[in-house]
């Protein structure tokens, strides 16, 4: 490889199809402008020096002996071993990845607070796969139990439909209607969820019927086509009711904090987790004020999240 390399991976939000995407439902996902960048510099010693930063503030570092990736030193052993697992998995897919007399200095920079849950794991896997020149989905399945929609978002720059057909991922472009663009706010709730644990919990449930899976796929299309607030509110309520019955958990709108909200509230990704989508007939500016009254500080419109050309 050349003496330096720079790669970028986009973060994500899952707008529809959470959980059921694992069973073949079509999901609607939004690649966003927040993500991670990787820079790789060649060095002379066979050591991999790794630094991860959050908005330019260092939060993790480690050094690994090459090519066996033994940890020399680190600020967090648990994270270092997880990183080692991904790197070694990439090595099994490539005959020459990190098998070298030289070494590397790698910097990973996230341009957002990692607590937001915008896909720090999936963007990292995408970056490592492209650095190693291996298949991203193959590497992902070796180290993750997820559907891979977040991995797909890492290299897309506009909304997508994502679906697993016989375990094979299919990605197509999605054209959003005015409802999501003009009547939705994506708000941080502050309840960090462990995606791996949530997936394992879901897999213990009885698999939904094909009729239910097809309905969730249909709602992904409806979310996209919705042109006004009332229309998408209706679809959100249907989607939430289906998931609530499967997970045997209450919808966000039933929580005391949101029960008086005039509109719809939808979980995004793992239920009760990082972000929720709020929809109202009110203009975005008024919707923001309503959410502030609910104690929500961090929120984004579609325009603030979309990837600019």
Secondary structure as the mmCIF struct_conf table of DSSP 4:
data_model
#
loop_
_struct_conf.conf_type_id
_struct_conf.id
_struct_conf.beg_label_comp_id
_struct_conf.beg_label_asym_id
_struct_conf.beg_label_seq_id
_struct_conf.end_label_comp_id
_struct_conf.end_label_asym_id
_struct_conf.end_label_seq_id
BEND BEND1 UNK A 3 UNK A 3
STRN STRN1 UNK A 4 UNK A 16
TURN_TY1_P TURN_TY1_P1 UNK A 18 UNK A 19
HELX_RH_3T_P HELX_RH_3T_P1 UNK A 20 UNK A 23
TURN_TY1_P TURN_TY1_P2 UNK A 24 UNK A 24
STRN STRN2 UNK A 27 UNK A 43
BEND BEND2 UNK A 44 UNK A 46
STRN STRN3 UNK A 47 UNK A 54
TURN_TY1_P TURN_TY1_P3 UNK A 55 UNK A 56
STRN STRN4 UNK A 57 UNK A 65
TURN_TY1_P TURN_TY1_P4 UNK A 66 UNK A 69
STRN STRN5 UNK A 70 UNK A 74
BEND BEND3 UNK A 75 UNK A 75
HELX_RH_AL_P HELX_RH_AL_P1 UNK A 77 UNK A 93
BEND BEND4 UNK A 95 UNK A 96
TURN_TY1_P TURN_TY1_P5 UNK A 97 UNK A 98
BEND BEND5 UNK A 100 UNK A 102
STRN STRN6 UNK A 103 UNK A 110
BEND BEND6 UNK A 111 UNK A 112
HELX_RH_3T_P HELX_RH_3T_P2 UNK A 114 UNK A 116
BEND BEND7 UNK A 118 UNK A 118
HELX_RH_AL_P HELX_RH_AL_P2 UNK A 120 UNK A 132
TURN_TY1_P TURN_TY1_P6 UNK A 133 UNK A 133
HELX_RH_AL_P HELX_RH_AL_P3 UNK A 136 UNK A 143
BEND BEND8 UNK A 146 UNK A 146
BEND BEND9 UNK A 148 UNK A 148
HELX_RH_AL_P HELX_RH_AL_P4 UNK A 149 UNK A 154
TURN_TY1_P TURN_TY1_P7 UNK A 155 UNK A 155
BEND BEND10 UNK A 157 UNK A 158
STRN STRN7 UNK A 160 UNK A 165
TURN_TY1_P TURN_TY1_P8 UNK A 166 UNK A 167
STRN STRN8 UNK A 168 UNK A 173
HELX_RH_AL_P HELX_RH_AL_P5 UNK A 178 UNK A 183
STRN STRN9 UNK A 184 UNK A 188
HELX_RH_AL_P HELX_RH_AL_P6 UNK A 195 UNK A 203
TURN_TY1_P TURN_TY1_P9 UNK A 204 UNK A 204
BEND BEND11 UNK A 205 UNK A 205
HELX_LH_PP_P HELX_LH_PP_P1 UNK A 206 UNK A 209
HELX_RH_AL_P HELX_RH_AL_P7 UNK A 210 UNK A 225
BEND BEND12 UNK A 228 UNK A 228
HELX_RH_AL_P HELX_RH_AL_P8 UNK A 229 UNK A 247
TURN_TY1_P TURN_TY1_P10 UNK A 248 UNK A 248
HELX_RH_3T_P HELX_RH_3T_P3 UNK A 252 UNK A 254
BEND BEND13 UNK A 255 UNK A 255
TURN_TY1_P TURN_TY1_P11 UNK A 256 UNK A 260
BEND BEND14 UNK A 262 UNK A 263
STRN STRN10 UNK A 264 UNK A 268
BEND BEND15 UNK A 269 UNK A 270
TURN_TY1_P TURN_TY1_P12 UNK A 271 UNK A 272
BEND BEND16 UNK A 273 UNK A 274
STRN STRN11 UNK A 275 UNK A 279
BEND BEND17 UNK A 281 UNK A 282
HELX_RH_AL_P HELX_RH_AL_P9 UNK A 284 UNK A 293
TURN_TY1_P TURN_TY1_P13 UNK A 294 UNK A 295
STRN STRN12 UNK A 299 UNK A 301
HELX_RH_AL_P HELX_RH_AL_P10 UNK A 302 UNK A 305
BEND BEND18 UNK A 306 UNK A 306
HELX_LH_PP_P HELX_LH_PP_P2 UNK A 307 UNK A 308
#
